Amino acid sequence: MANYNLSKRTDVYIQGEYQQVTGDSTYSILDDAFTPGTQAPSSTSR
């Protein structure tokens, strides 16, 4: 996460996340990466 103040009343911030699932396949939803706040898990391990 990064935060930058443009003025006394205005600032901007950016936040990112990266996730990779590793290990043996279990053929379940746990095989896919999932980021909270998204609609659905990724269709890949990343």
N, C-alpha and C positions, 0 to 999 in steps of 0.2 A: 504494500500500500504506500502511496506517495501523496503528500499534501503540499499545496503551494498557495500562499497568500498573494492575491492580486492587489488587494487594498485592505483597509480596516474592516470592511463589510463583505468582501467577496473573496472566496477562496475556491480552489478546485482540488479534487482528489481523484485518484484512479486506484482501482484494486483489481488484482488478477489472481487466477488460481490455475494450477496444472495438476493433473492427477493421472497416474498410470497404474493399472491393475496388473499384477504379475502372479505367476504360479500356475499350477495345473488347472485345467478347465473343469468346472463342476456342473456345467450346463444349466446354470441358474442365473437369476438376475444379478447375483454377486460377481459374475464374470465381467460385467460392464462397469465403466467408470460412471459415477453419479455425483453431480454438483448440486447441493441444496439450493432451492429457489428456481431450478429449471423445470421444464415440463416433463421431461422423460430422461432416462439414463442414456448415455452415449451408445451408439451401435457398435463401438469398438472398445478396446481396452484403454484408450486415451481419451 
